[in-house]
Amino acid sequence: MIHPMFLCHGAPDLVLEDNEYIRLLKEIGKSLKPKAVVLFTAHWETEVTAISAVEGTYDMIYDFYGFPAELYRIKYPAKGSPELAERIKSLLKEHEISSNLDHSRGIDHGTWSLLSLLFPEADIPVVQVSINPFRSKEEQFLIGEALKPLAEEDILILGSGSTVHNLGALNGNATEPESWAVEFDDWIIDRVERLDSEELFRYQSLAPHARHAVPREEHIMPLYTAMGSGRDRTPKLLHRSYAYGTFTYLGFEF
């Protein structure tokens, strides 16, 4: 069994850096050999859950601007798995969750930035799944629950997003994280480690600085999916660090 994970994908140029988080991701990748990866990406939003059913190699999506030119030359030739996409659709249907197959969308940086560090050989099939930031946290959690059987089949379920994600609060000169970002993550980490899903569902009204830390919920939603797909074990905090004062690099294993 491979335990589900939630990993912050950070800024697109994360893949060009060398830091403790990068080194951890590389070590995690070396320790795992999943049959496939099912990745919920914060950079793919649809009203109804969409599942990538690409046959062959994905196209690259560079969904950002203003970064170094070398970032736009990165290629990660991941291959899809229409068979696994169909299985995911079937599992969701068993739980009365609607979904659609997508046969053409490429991989966005929420996907390739993490996978190029975890599995640089691009030799593991990948299925992306969309999120809906306007869906309730409970619903996103249930989507993860529906996919629990995949972990028993050595398929890695990975939520790619962030906890603190306020682009307007980034500070390129910061050498220490902002206290409000730390306090928000303290609260999230505590509830995740205690598997307190009920409070996590209501984090917007309970967590300190929640509205400032998460002005829009697309990046935190994959956390709920990853947590829902866990096997009722004590979650493990894999890493915590910050960039630009508020950008969280956080990792959980469920």
Accessible surface in RSA format (square Angstrom, percent):
REM  Atomic radii and reference values for relative SASA: ProtOr
REM  Chains: A
REM  Algorithm: Lee & Richards
REM  Probe-radius: 1.40
REM  Slices: 20
REM RES _ NUM      All-atoms   Total-Side   Main-Chain    Non-polar    All polar
REM                ABS   REL    ABS   REL    ABS   REL    ABS   REL    ABS   REL
RES MET A   1    91.09  47.2  33.07  21.9  58.02 138.1  17.93  15.2  73.16  96.9
RES ILE A   2    16.54   9.4  14.18  10.6   2.36   5.7  16.46  11.9   0.08   0.2
RES HIS A   3    50.06  27.4  46.92  32.6   3.14   8.0  26.12  26.9  23.94  27.9
RES PRO A   4     0.00   0.0   0.00   0.0   0.00   0.0   0.00   0.0   0.00   0.0
RES MET A   5     5.67   2.9   5.67   3.8   0.00   0.0   5.29   4.5   0.38   0.5
RES PHE A   6     0.00   0.0   0.00   0.0   0.00   0.0   0.00   0.0   0.00   0.0
RES LEU A   7     0.11   0.1   0.11   0.1   0.00   0.0   0.11   0.1   0.00   0.0
RES CYS A   8     0.01   0.0   0.01   0.0   0.00   0.0   0.01   0.0   0.00   0.0
RES HIS A   9     3.21   1.8   3.21   2.2   0.00   0.0   1.04   1.1   2.18   2.5
RES GLY A  10     6.55   8.1   0.00   N/A   6.55   8.1   3.21   8.8   3.34   7.5
RES ALA A  11     9.92   9.1   8.59  13.3   1.32   3.0   9.92  14.0   0.00   0.0
RES PRO A  12    10.01   7.3  10.01   9.1   0.00   0.0  10.01   8.3   0.00   0.0
RES ASP A  13    24.74  17.3  24.74  24.6   0.00   0.0   3.19   7.5  21.54  21.5
RES LEU A  14     0.14   0.1   0.00   0.0   0.14   0.3   0.14   0.1   0.00   0.0
RES VAL A  15    25.79  17.0   5.50   5.0  20.29  48.9   5.50   4.8  20.29  55.0
RES LEU A  16    69.71  38.8  33.42  23.9  36.29  91.2  38.79  27.2  30.92  83.2
RES GLU A  17    62.81  36.1  47.39  35.9  15.42  36.7  33.65  65.1  29.15  23.8
RES ASP A  18   111.61  78.2  82.21  81.8  29.40  69.5  34.54  81.3  77.07  76.9
RES ASN A  19    41.69  28.7  37.95  36.7   3.74   9.0  33.38  80.3   8.31   8.0
RES GLU A  20   114.71  65.9 111.47  84.3   3.24   7.7  37.20  72.0  77.51  63.3
RES TYR A  21     1.64   0.8   0.76   0.4   0.87   2.3   0.76   0.6   0.87   1.1
RES ILE A  22     1.64   0.9   1.64   1.2   0.00   0.0   1.64   1.2   0.00   0.0
RES ARG A  23   122.89  51.6 120.93  61.6   1.96   4.7  60.21  82.3  62.68  38.0
RES LEU A  24    46.73  26.0  42.42  30.3   4.31  10.8  46.07  32.4   0.66   1.8
RES LEU A  25     0.00   0.0   0.00   0.0   0.00   0.0   0.00   0.0   0.00   0.0
RES LYS A  26    93.99  45.9  92.82  57.0   1.17   2.8  42.24  38.0  51.74  55.1
RES GLU A  27    97.38  55.9  93.56  70.8   3.82   9.1  40.61  78.6  56.77  46.3
RES ILE A  28    16.07   9.1  13.75  10.2   2.32   5.6  15.92  11.5   0.15   0.4
RES GLY A  29     5.70   7.0   0.00   N/A   5.70   7.0   0.55   1.5   5.15  11.5
RES LYS A  30   160.97  78.5 122.88  75.4  38.09  90.7  86.91  78.2  74.07  78.9
RES SER A  31    88.71  75.0  48.65  64.9  40.06  92.3  50.43 107.4  38.27  53.6
RES LEU A  32    36.59  20.4  26.93  19.3   9.66  24.3  29.68  20.8   6.91  18.6
RES LYS A  33   147.10  71.8 126.46  77.6  20.64  49.1 104.83  94.4  42.26  45.0
RES PRO A  34     4.34   3.2   0.00   0.0   4.34  15.8   0.00   0.0   4.34  27.0
RES LYS A  35   140.08  68.3 121.82  74.7  18.26  43.5  83.32  75.0  56.77  60.5
RES ALA A  36     6.92   6.4   6.92  10.7   0.00   0.0   6.92   9.7   0.00   0.0
RES VAL A  37     0.30   0.2   0.30   0.3   0.00   0.0   0.30   0.3   0.00   0.0
RES VAL A  38     0.00   0.0   0.00   0.0   0.00   0.0   0.00   0.0   0.00   0.0
RES LEU A  39     0.00   0.0   0.00   0.0   0.00   0.0   0.00   0.0   0.00   0.0
RES PHE A  40     0.35   0.2   0.35   0.2   0.00   0.0   0.35   0.2   0.00   0.0
RES THR A  41     0.00   0.0   0.00   0.0   0.00   0.0   0.00   0.0   0.00   0.0
RES ALA A  42     1.59   1.5   0.00   0.0   1.59   3.6   0.00   0.0   1.59   4.2
RES HIS A  43    52.63  28.8  30.91  21.5  21.72  55.6  25.37  26.1  27.26  31.7
RES TRP A  44    17.05   6.8  16.14   7.8   0.91   2.1   8.17   4.4   8.89  14.4
RES GLU A  45    71.56  41.1  45.49  34.4  26.07  62.1  22.34  43.2  49.22  40.2
RES THR A  46    40.04  28.5  28.92  29.3  11.12  26.5  38.91  52.3   1.13   1.7
RES GLU A  47   148.38  85.2 130.19  98.5  18.19  43.3  47.22  91.3 101.16  82.6
RES VAL A  48    56.79  37.4  52.31  47.4   4.48  10.8  53.07  46.1   3.71  10.1
RES THR A  49     0.92   0.7   0.03   0.0   0.89   2.1   0.92   1.2   0.00   0.0
RES ALA A  50     8.79   8.1   8.79  13.6   0.00   0.0   8.79  12.4   0.00   0.0
RES ILE A  51     0.00   0.0   0.00   0.0   0.00   0.0   0.00   0.0   0.00   0.0
RES SER A  52     0.02   0.0   0.00   0.0   0.02   0.1   0.00   0.0   0.02   0.0
RES ALA A  53     2.29   2.1   0.78   1.2   1.51   3.4   0.78   1.1   1.51   4.0
RES VAL A  54    12.21   8.0  12.19  11.0   0.01   0.0  12.21  10.6   0.00   0.0
RES GLU A  55   150.48  86.4 124.13  93.9  26.35  62.7  41.58  80.4 108.91  88.9
RES GLY A  56    34.50  42.5   0.00   N/A  34.50  42.5  28.80  79.0   5.69  12.8
RES THR A  57    66.68  47.4  43.29  43.9  23.39  55.7  29.69  39.9  36.99  55.9
RES TYR A  58     8.75   4.1   0.00   0.0   8.75  22.8   0.97   0.7   7.79   9.6
RES ASP A  59   103.48  72.5  96.05  95.6   7.43  17.6  25.52  60.1  77.96  77.7
RES MET A  60    32.49  16.8   9.02   6.0  23.47  55.9   9.02   7.7  23.47  31.1
RES ILE A  61    49.08  27.9  46.05  34.3   3.03   7.3  49.08  35.3   0.00   0.0
RES TYR A  62    58.10  27.1  36.15  20.6  21.95  57.1  36.15  27.2  21.95  27.1
RES ASP A  63    52.34  36.7  25.51  25.4  26.82  63.4  35.98  84.7  16.36  16.3
RES PHE A  64    29.03  14.5   8.11   5.0  20.92  54.4  17.39  10.5  11.64  33.3
RES TYR A  65   199.91  93.3 186.58 106.2  13.33  34.7 140.12 105.3  59.80  73.7
RES GLY A  66    80.14  98.8   0.00   N/A  80.14  98.8  37.63 103.3  42.51  95.2
RES PHE A  67    63.42  31.7  48.07  29.8  15.35  40.0  50.06  30.3  13.36  38.2
RES PRO A  68    66.00  48.1  53.40  48.7  12.61  45.8  65.38  54.0   0.63   3.9
RES ALA A  69    66.43  61.1  52.82  81.5  13.61  31.0  56.62  79.7   9.80  26.0
RES GLU A  70    87.73  50.4  83.27  63.0   4.46  10.6  16.82  32.5  70.92  57.9
RES LEU A  71     0.00   0.0   0.00   0.0   0.00   0.0   0.00   0.0   0.00   0.0
RES TYR A  72    70.05  32.7  59.03  33.6  11.02  28.7  57.29  43.1  12.75  15.7
RES ARG A  73   161.96  68.0 144.53  73.7  17.43  41.5  73.14 100.0  88.82  53.8
RES ILE A  74    38.58  22.0  32.51  24.2   6.07  14.6  38.49  27.7   0.09   0.2
RES LYS A  75   144.26  70.4 119.88  73.6  24.39  58.1  81.81  73.6  62.45  66.5
RES TYR A  76     6.74   3.1   6.27   3.6   0.47   1.2   4.48   3.4   2.26   2.8
RES PRO A  77    70.54  51.4  66.02  60.2   4.52  16.4  69.66  57.5   0.89   5.5
RES ALA A  78     0.17   0.2   0.17   0.3   0.00   0.0   0.17   0.2   0.00   0.0
RES LYS A  79   113.69  55.5 113.20  69.5   0.50   1.2  79.56  71.6  34.13  36.4
RES GLY A  80    13.19  16.3   0.00   N/A  13.19  16.3   0.04   0.1  13.15  29.5
RES SER A  81    17.16  14.5  15.75  21.0   1.41   3.3   5.19  11.1  11.97  16.8
RES PRO A  82    33.35  24.3  33.20  30.3   0.14   0.5  33.32  27.5   0.03   0.2
RES GLU A  83   132.93  76.3 121.66  92.0  11.27  26.8  72.89 141.0  60.05  49.0
RES LEU A  84    16.21   9.0  11.78   8.4   4.42  11.1  15.60  11.0   0.60   1.6
RES ALA A  85     0.00   0.0   0.00   0.0   0.00   0.0   0.00   0.0   0.00   0.0
RES GLU A  86    95.17  54.6  91.71  69.4   3.46   8.2  38.91  75.3  56.26  45.9
RES ARG A  87    87.87  36.9  81.32  41.5   6.56  15.6  44.60  60.9  43.28  26.2
RES ILE A  88     0.12   0.1   0.12   0.1   0.00   0.0   0.12   0.1   0.00   0.0
RES LYS A  89    66.85  32.6  66.56  40.8   0.30   0.7  49.48  44.5  17.37  18.5
RES SER A  90    53.96  45.6  48.77  65.1   5.19  12.0  26.09  55.6  27.87  39.0
RES LEU A  91     7.22   4.0   7.22   5.2   0.00   0.0   7.22   5.1   0.00   0.0
RES LEU A  92     0.33   0.2   0.33   0.2   0.00   0.0   0.33   0.2   0.00   0.0
RES LYS A  93   159.61  77.9 151.08  92.7   8.52  20.3  94.20  84.8  65.40  69.7
RES GLU A  94   122.10  70.1  85.79  64.9  36.31  86.5  43.75  84.6  78.35  64.0
RES HIS A  95    95.26  52.1  73.85  51.3  21.41  54.8  57.52  59.3  37.74  43.9
RES GLU A  96   167.45  96.1 131.72  99.7  35.73  85.1  54.11 104.7 113.34  92.5
RES ILE A  97    30.94  17.6  23.74  17.7   7.20  17.3  27.52  19.8   3.41   9.3
RES SER A  98    82.09  69.4  67.50  90.1  14.59  33.6  35.25  75.1  46.85  65.6
RES SER A  99     8.97   7.6   1.04   1.4   7.93  18.3   0.00   0.0   8.97  12.6
RES ASN A 100    81.57  56.3  79.70  77.0   1.87   4.5  21.11  50.8  60.47  58.4
RES LEU A 101    44.14  24.6  19.27  13.8  24.87  62.5  19.34  13.6  24.80  66.7
RES ASP A 102    38.58  27.0  34.73  34.6   3.85   9.1   7.08  16.7  31.50  31.4
RES HIS A 103   126.31  69.0 104.43  72.6  21.88  56.0  76.46  78.8  49.85  58.0
RES SER A 104    93.22  78.8  71.74  95.7  21.48  49.5  48.44 103.2  44.77  62.7
RES ARG A 105    45.65  19.2  37.25  19.0   8.41  20.0  25.68  35.1  19.98  12.1
RES GLY A 106     5.18   6.4   0.00   N/A   5.18   6.4   0.32   0.9   4.87  10.9
RES ILE A 107     0.00   0.0   0.00   0.0   0.00   0.0   0.00   0.0   0.00   0.0
RES ASP A 108     0.00   0.0   0.00   0.0   0.00   0.0   0.00   0.0   0.00   0.0
RES HIS A 109     7.68   4.2   7.68   5.3   0.00   0.0   6.83   7.0   0.86   1.0
RES GLY A 110     0.00   0.0   0.00   N/A   0.00   0.0   0.00   0.0   0.00   0.0
RES THR A 111     0.00   0.0   0.00   0.0   0.00   0.0   0.00   0.0   0.00   0.0
RES TRP A 112     0.00   0.0   0.00   0.0   0.00   0.0   0.00   0.0   0.00   0.0
RES SER A 113     0.00   0.0   0.00   0.0   0.00   0.0   0.00   0.0   0.00   0.0
RES LEU A 114     0.00   0.0   0.00   0.0   0.00   0.0   0.00   0.0   0.00   0.0
RES LEU A 115     0.49   0.3   0.49   0.4   0.00   0.0   0.49   0.3   0.00   0.0
RES SER A 116    25.41  21.5  16.86  22.5   8.55  19.7  15.41  32.8  10.00  14.0
RES LEU A 117    11.86   6.6   9.77   7.0   2.08   5.2  10.53   7.4   1.33   3.6
RES LEU A 118     4.35   2.4   0.62   0.4   3.73   9.4   0.62   0.4   3.73  10.0
RES PHE A 119    12.13   6.1   8.25   5.1   3.88  10.1  12.13   7.4   0.00   0.0
RES PRO A 120    91.38  66.6  69.20  63.1  22.18  80.6  70.13  57.9  21.25 132.0
RES GLU A 121   136.60  78.4 114.44  86.6  22.16  52.8  41.70  80.7  94.91  77.5
RES ALA A 122    11.99  11.0   1.32   2.0  10.67  24.3   1.49   2.1  10.50  27.8
RES ASP A 123    85.44  59.8  51.83  51.6  33.60  79.5  38.91  91.6  46.53  46.4
RES ILE A 124     8.52   4.8   5.43   4.0   3.08   7.4   7.14   5.1   1.37   3.7
RES PRO A 125    47.04  34.3  46.19  42.1   0.85   3.1  46.54  38.4   0.50   3.1
RES VAL A 126     1.45   1.0   1.45   1.3   0.00   0.0   1.45   1.3   0.00   0.0
RES VAL A 127     0.00   0.0   0.00   0.0   0.00   0.0   0.00   0.0   0.00   0.0
RES GLN A 128     0.00   0.0   0.00   0.0   0.00   0.0   0.00   0.0   0.00   0.0
RES VAL A 129     0.28   0.2   0.28   0.3   0.00   0.0   0.28   0.2   0.00   0.0
RES SER A 130     0.38   0.3   0.17   0.2   0.21   0.5   0.00   0.0   0.38   0.5
RES ILE A 131     0.76   0.4   0.00   0.0   0.76   1.8   0.76   0.5   0.00   0.0
RES ASN A 132    18.41  12.7  18.37  17.8   0.04   0.1   0.38   0.9  18.03  17.4
RES PRO A 133     9.07   6.6   3.80   3.5   5.27  19.2   3.80   3.1   5.27  32.8
RES PHE A 134   166.95  83.5 132.15  81.9  34.80  90.6 137.98  83.7  28.97  82.9
RES ARG A 135    36.88  15.5  27.61  14.1   9.27  22.1   8.48  11.6  28.39  17.2
RES SER A 136    46.03  38.9  35.32  47.1  10.70  24.7  39.79  84.7   6.23   8.7
RES LYS A 137    19.06   9.3  18.93  11.6   0.13   0.3   3.09   2.8  15.97  17.0
RES GLU A 138    76.97  44.2  76.50  57.9   0.47   1.1  39.48  76.4  37.49  30.6
RES GLU A 139    83.61  48.0  81.90  62.0   1.70   4.1  28.01  54.2  55.60  45.4
RES GLN A 140     0.00   0.0   0.00   0.0   0.00   0.0   0.00   0.0   0.00   0.0
RES PHE A 141    35.62  17.8  35.62  22.1   0.00   0.0  35.62  21.6   0.00   0.0
RES LEU A 142    91.01  50.7  90.22  64.5   0.79   2.0  90.22  63.4   0.79   2.1
RES ILE A 143     1.98   1.1   1.98   1.5   0.00   0.0   1.98   1.4   0.00   0.0
RES GLY A 144     0.00   0.0   0.00   N/A   0.00   0.0   0.00   0.0   0.00   0.0
RES GLU A 145    60.06  34.5  54.20  41.0   5.87  14.0   9.18  17.8  50.88  41.5
RES ALA A 146     0.00   0.0   0.00   0.0   0.00   0.0   0.00   0.0   0.00   0.0
RES LEU A 147     0.10   0.1   0.10   0.1   0.00   0.0   0.10   0.1   0.00   0.0
RES LYS A 148    32.80  16.0  32.80  20.1   0.00   0.0  14.80  13.3  18.00  19.2
RES PRO A 149    47.93  34.9  46.23  42.1   1.70   6.2  47.36  39.1   0.56   3.5
RES LEU A 150     0.00   0.0   0.00   0.0   0.00   0.0   0.00   0.0   0.00   0.0
RES ALA A 151     0.09   0.1   0.09   0.1   0.00   0.0   0.09   0.1   0.00   0.0
RES GLU A 152    95.88  55.0  70.60  53.4  25.28  60.2  31.38  60.7  64.50  52.7
RES GLU A 153    60.90  35.0  55.53  42.0   5.37  12.8  37.48  72.5  23.42  19.1
RES ASP A 154    48.13  33.7  48.13  47.9   0.00   0.0   4.63  10.9  43.50  43.4
RES ILE A 155    12.71   7.2  12.63   9.4   0.08   0.2  12.63   9.1   0.08   0.2
RES LEU A 156     0.35   0.2   0.35   0.3   0.00   0.0   0.35   0.2   0.00   0.0
RES ILE A 157     0.41   0.2   0.23   0.2   0.18   0.4   0.23   0.2   0.18   0.5
RES LEU A 158     0.00   0.0   0.00   0.0   0.00   0.0   0.00   0.0   0.00   0.0
RES GLY A 159     0.21   0.3   0.00   N/A   0.21   0.3   0.13   0.4   0.08   0.2
RES SER A 160     0.00   0.0   0.00   0.0   0.00   0.0   0.00   0.0   0.00   0.0
RES GLY A 161     0.02   0.0   0.00   N/A   0.02   0.0   0.00   0.0   0.02   0.0
RES SER A 162     3.89   3.3   3.89   5.2   0.00   0.0   2.90   6.2   1.00   1.4
RES THR A 163     0.39   0.3   0.00   0.0   0.39   0.9   0.00   0.0   0.39   0.6
RES VAL A 164     0.01   0.0   0.00   0.0   0.01   0.0   0.00   0.0   0.01   0.0
RES HIS A 165    22.93  12.5  19.75  13.7   3.18   8.1   9.08   9.4  13.85  16.1
RES ASN A 166    19.35  13.3  18.73  18.1   0.62   1.5   0.02   0.0  19.33  18.7
RES LEU A 167   110.97  61.8  93.52  66.9  17.45  43.9  93.89  65.9  17.07  45.9
RES GLY A 168    79.18  97.6   0.00   N/A  79.18  97.6  40.36 110.7  38.82  86.9
RES ALA A 169    25.65  23.6   7.70  11.9  17.95  40.8  17.32  24.4   8.33  22.1
RES LEU A 170    65.56  36.5  39.46  28.2  26.10  65.6  39.65  27.8  25.90  69.7
RES ASN A 171    58.72  40.5  54.79  52.9   3.93   9.5  15.30  36.8  43.42  42.0
RES GLY A 172    66.13  81.6   0.00   N/A  66.13  81.6  25.18  69.1  40.95  91.7
RES ASN A 173   138.34  95.4 114.82 111.0  23.52  56.6  32.32  77.8 106.01 102.5
RES ALA A 174    32.20  29.6   4.42   6.8  27.78  63.2  11.50  16.2  20.70  54.8
RES THR A 175   127.50  90.7  93.42  94.7  34.07  81.2  76.25 102.4  51.25  77.5
RES GLU A 176   129.36  74.3 117.99  89.3  11.37  27.1  53.32 103.1  76.04  62.1
RES PRO A 177    46.96  34.2  32.11  29.3  14.85  54.0  32.11  26.5  14.85  92.3
RES GLU A 178    68.52  39.3  65.39  49.5   3.14   7.5   9.83  19.0  58.69  47.9
RES SER A 179    77.54  65.5  68.34  91.2   9.19  21.2  42.32  90.1  35.21  49.3
RES TRP A 180    36.97  14.8  36.40  17.6   0.57   1.3  27.34  14.6   9.63  15.6
RES ALA A 181     0.00   0.0   0.00   0.0   0.00   0.0   0.00   0.0   0.00   0.0
RES VAL A 182    41.69  27.4  41.69  37.7   0.00   0.0  41.69  36.2   0.00   0.0
RES GLU A 183    77.32  44.4  74.52  56.4   2.79   6.7  30.02  58.1  47.30  38.6
RES PHE A 184     0.00   0.0   0.00   0.0   0.00   0.0   0.00   0.0   0.00   0.0
RES ASP A 185     0.00   0.0   0.00   0.0   0.00   0.0   0.00   0.0   0.00   0.0
RES ASP A 186    67.51  47.3  59.90  59.6   7.61  18.0  26.64  62.7  40.87  40.8
RES TRP A 187    22.04   8.8  17.88   8.7   4.16   9.8  17.90   9.5   4.14   6.7
RES ILE A 188     0.00   0.0   0.00   0.0   0.00   0.0   0.00   0.0   0.00   0.0
RES ILE A 189    13.39   7.6  13.39  10.0   0.00   0.0  13.39   9.6   0.00   0.0
RES ASP A 190    52.04  36.4  48.74  48.5   3.29   7.8  19.15  45.1  32.89  32.8
RES ARG A 191    46.39  19.5  46.39  23.6   0.00   0.0   0.00   0.0  46.39  28.1
RES VAL A 192     0.00   0.0   0.00   0.0   0.00   0.0   0.00   0.0   0.00   0.0
RES GLU A 193    72.20  41.5  61.67  46.7  10.53  25.1  14.81  28.7  57.39  46.9
RES ARG A 194   133.71  56.1 105.64  53.9  28.07  66.8  66.19  90.5  67.52  40.9
RES LEU A 195    75.67  42.1  57.71  41.3  17.96  45.2  57.71  40.5  17.96  48.3
RES ASP A 196    32.35  22.7  26.06  25.9   6.29  14.9  11.91  28.0  20.44  20.4
RES SER A 197    24.70  20.9  23.75  31.7   0.94   2.2   2.82   6.0  21.87  30.6
RES GLU A 198   114.71  65.9 114.07  86.3   0.63   1.5  53.79 104.0  60.92  49.7
RES GLU A 199    47.08  27.0  47.08  35.6   0.00   0.0   5.78  11.2  41.30  33.7
RES LEU A 200     0.30   0.2   0.30   0.2   0.00   0.0   0.30   0.2   0.00   0.0
RES PHE A 201    22.23  11.1  12.85   8.0   9.38  24.4  12.85   7.8   9.38  26.8
RES ARG A 202   127.59  53.6 121.40  61.9   6.19  14.7  59.73  81.6  67.86  41.1
RES TYR A 203     0.19   0.1   0.19   0.1   0.00   0.0   0.16   0.1   0.03   0.0
RES GLN A 204    50.93  28.5  41.11  30.0   9.82  23.4   8.71  18.5  42.23  32.0
RES SER A 205    92.99  78.6  55.53  74.1  37.45  86.3  53.65 114.2  39.34  55.1
RES LEU A 206    70.55  39.3  46.85  33.5  23.70  59.6  49.45  34.7  21.09  56.8
RES ALA A 207     9.53   8.8   0.00   0.0   9.53  21.7   0.07   0.1   9.46  25.1
RES PRO A 208    49.38  36.0  37.39  34.1  11.99  43.6  49.32  40.7   0.06   0.4
RES HIS A 209    79.90  43.7  58.86  40.9  21.03  53.8  49.96  51.5  29.93  34.8
RES ALA A 210     5.21   4.8   1.28   2.0   3.93   8.9   1.47   2.1   3.74   9.9
RES ARG A 211   164.38  69.0 155.68  79.4   8.71  20.7  72.64  99.3  91.74  55.6
RES HIS A 212    89.18  48.7  83.29  57.9   5.89  15.1  59.85  61.7  29.33  34.1
RES ALA A 213     0.00   0.0   0.00   0.0   0.00   0.0   0.00   0.0   0.00   0.0
RES VAL A 214     6.53   4.3   1.29   1.2   5.24  12.6   1.29   1.1   5.24  14.2
RES PRO A 215    82.65  60.2  45.31  41.3  37.34 135.7  50.63  41.8  32.02 199.0
RES ARG A 216   103.60  43.5  98.66  50.3   4.94  11.8  60.75  83.0  42.85  26.0
RES GLU A 217    23.63  13.6  21.52  16.3   2.10   5.0   7.69  14.9  15.94  13.0
RES GLU A 218    18.92  10.9  18.92  14.3   0.00   0.0   4.00   7.7  14.93  12.2
RES HIS A 219     8.34   4.6   8.34   5.8   0.00   0.0   7.55   7.8   0.79   0.9
RES ILE A 220     0.46   0.3   0.16   0.1   0.30   0.7   0.16   0.1   0.30   0.8
RES MET A 221     0.04   0.0   0.04   0.0   0.00   0.0   0.04   0.0   0.00   0.0
RES PRO A 222     0.00   0.0   0.00   0.0   0.00   0.0   0.00   0.0   0.00   0.0
RES LEU A 223     0.52   0.3   0.52   0.4   0.00   0.0   0.52   0.4   0.00   0.0
RES TYR A 224     1.26   0.6   1.26   0.7   0.00   0.0   1.26   0.9   0.00   0.0
RES THR A 225     0.11   0.1   0.11   0.1   0.00   0.0   0.11   0.1   0.00   0.0
RES ALA A 226     0.00   0.0   0.00   0.0   0.00   0.0   0.00   0.0   0.00   0.0
RES MET A 227    11.86   6.1   3.98   2.6   7.88  18.8   3.04   2.6   8.82  11.7
RES GLY A 228     0.29   0.4   0.00   N/A   0.29   0.4   0.00   0.0   0.29   0.6
RES SER A 229     0.00   0.0   0.00   0.0   0.00   0.0   0.00   0.0   0.00   0.0
RES GLY A 230     5.75   7.1   0.00   N/A   5.75   7.1   3.98  10.9   1.77   4.0
RES ARG A 231    91.96  38.6  77.18  39.3  14.77  35.2  23.80  32.5  68.16  41.3
RES ASP A 232   124.93  87.5  93.63  93.2  31.31  74.0  30.65  72.1  94.28  94.0
RES ARG A 233    80.05  33.6  69.55  35.5  10.50  25.0  32.00  43.7  48.05  29.1
RES THR A 234   102.04  72.6  90.19  91.4  11.85  28.2  53.84  72.3  48.21  72.9
RES PRO A 235     6.20   4.5   0.10   0.1   6.10  22.2   0.10   0.1   6.10  37.9
RES LYS A 236   116.30  56.7 112.43  69.0   3.87   9.2  62.88  56.6  53.42  56.9
RES LEU A 237    60.52  33.7  38.18  27.3  22.34  56.2  38.18  26.8  22.34  60.1
RES LEU A 238    36.20  20.2  13.39   9.6  22.81  57.4  16.47  11.6  19.73  53.1
RES HIS A 239    14.85   8.1   7.73   5.4   7.12  18.2   8.01   8.3   6.84   8.0
RES ARG A 240    75.76  31.8  49.75  25.4  26.01  61.9  24.65  33.7  51.11  31.0
RES SER A 241    33.87  28.6  27.84  37.2   6.03  13.9  30.88  65.8   2.99   4.2
RES TYR A 242    46.14  21.5  14.43   8.2  31.71  82.5  14.56  10.9  31.57  38.9
RES ALA A 243    22.84  21.0  15.63  24.1   7.21  16.4  22.84  32.2   0.00   0.0
RES TYR A 244    71.74  33.5  63.72  36.3   8.03  20.9  46.17  34.7  25.57  31.5
RES GLY A 245     3.31   4.1   0.00   N/A   3.31   4.1   0.57   1.6   2.73   6.1
RES THR A 246     0.81   0.6   0.61   0.6   0.19   0.5   0.17   0.2   0.64   1.0
RES PHE A 247    10.82   5.4  10.82   6.7   0.00   0.0  10.82   6.6   0.00   0.0
RES THR A 248     0.90   0.6   0.00   0.0   0.90   2.1   0.00   0.0   0.90   1.4
RES TYR A 249     5.82   2.7   5.82   3.3   0.00   0.0   5.49   4.1   0.34   0.4
RES LEU A 250     0.00   0.0   0.00   0.0   0.00   0.0   0.00   0.0   0.00   0.0
RES GLY A 251     0.06   0.1   0.00   N/A   0.06   0.1   0.06   0.2   0.00   0.0
RES PHE A 252     0.00   0.0   0.00   0.0   0.00   0.0   0.00   0.0   0.00   0.0
RES GLU A 253    30.93  17.8  30.93  23.4   0.00   0.0   0.00   0.0  30.93  25.3
RES PHE A 254     3.60   1.8   3.13   1.9   0.47   1.2   3.60   2.2   0.00   0.0
END  Absolute sums over single chains surface
CHAIN  1 A    10695.9       8551.2       2144.7       5592.0       5103.9
END  Absolute sums over all chains
TOTAL         10695.9       8551.2       2144.7       5592.0       5103.9
